[in-house]
């Protein structure tokens, strides 16, 4: 029961500090170095633009998932309900926060049960890789998925958060083996999900046997920053050191794009323009979290925010002359500045040039 109380307290801390403090990374996601070429003659009708996609067997009206945020507390229940309602309204995807709390204490299952508010949207369950290394099996995975009637399980890879967290699980040896065993043991899709430090091509190649990768790049919420505010002893300064640790989202998209059939871009996505840029350089879908959390307890504000994000995506597509998401994947993109320098060092000059000559 002590572990349950610690988990619940940590979840409340994460919400509180994310709302009260600056928990964003200071390094950016890299979108300022990604530029489109404006089309003065777009040759499309705005009202006829199609923004829909299909992933994991579900049709979405827009390429957006409200990413894993919370669960396990009464406050989290209300947040999840509002998110589920808005996802149903716009037919976009949703991921719940880590379900470890409900695995440890089944009385908390109700804080994650959002299907009644979410209609038939794409819904992702969520558990952490450390728990599978330490003993979770397909039994816990199936419980996480079936309890909330999810379509897939996201397994979060949060090494950075765990190493700066005072009570963190830092036994990561055997992680790949655990993922392979899990994949063979269940009949639902498994997605690897980073939580803010990005996925490199080396890691993406190892994860290519899974059904998808959520790159969770640097540029959005820094969980090292969240933990910085939680820590009360001398380790606080260590958390500050790792505040900006990781691979920026733009770099991570390009490094991962060749290794998965489903690339979800998260980490610093703040507008429809960011979504468009992500898709143009290789993402299939995008996710947002922190901007949603900021307004999630007020449904009207949440609906307005999501509506504006989706509208800005469609308007971006109009200005690029894109009638659908496939057109967006073929639009001309210029990679410049610091991001171009990093990508060239990593050996992506040909891809950068290909983007610019589409």
Number of C-alpha atoms within 10 A of each C-alpha: 8 6 11 16 13 12 19 19 13 16 21 18 16 19 18 12 17 21 15 9 11 14 22 23 23 14 15 19 25 24 21 14 14 19 14 18 12 13 13 9 10 15 13 15 11 16 9 10 17 16 19 16 18 14 15 13 8 16 17 21 16 21 26 28 25 25 25 23 22 24 28 28 21 13 15 21 20 19 23 28 22 22 31 27 20 25 26 19 15 17 24 27 30 28 25 28 23 23 25 21 25 23 19 15 15 12 11 20 20 16 24 27 20 24 19 12 18 24 15 18 23 25 28 26 29 26 25 18 25 24 18 22 19 15 9 17 16 16 11 17 25 19 15 25 21 13 17 20 18 24 19 24 24 28 25 21 25 22 19 22 23 19 17 27 22 16 11 14 18 15 15 18 11 13 17 15 12 20 21 13 14 18 18 9 14 14 11 16 15 24 26 26 28 23 25 31 30 30 31 19 18 11 14 22 15 11 21 17 15 19 20 23 27 31 34 34 32 33 28 29 28 29 27 29 25 26 25 24 19 17 16 10 9 8 14 19 13 14 25 17 13 19 26 24 18 21 24 28 29 33 25 29 30 20 25 25 20 14 20 19 15 20 24 28 31 37 33 29 25 17 18 22 21 24 27 25 23 27 24 22 25 22 27 24 25 27 25 26 22 23 19 20 20 15 19 23 18 14 17 12 14 20 20 12 17 22 15 13 18 21 15 18 21 25 16 21 27 23 18 23 22 26 21 17 23 16 13 21 21 15 23 18 21 18 23 15 12 12 19 19 13 12 20 14 10 12 11 17 13 9 15 19 13 13 17 15 11 10
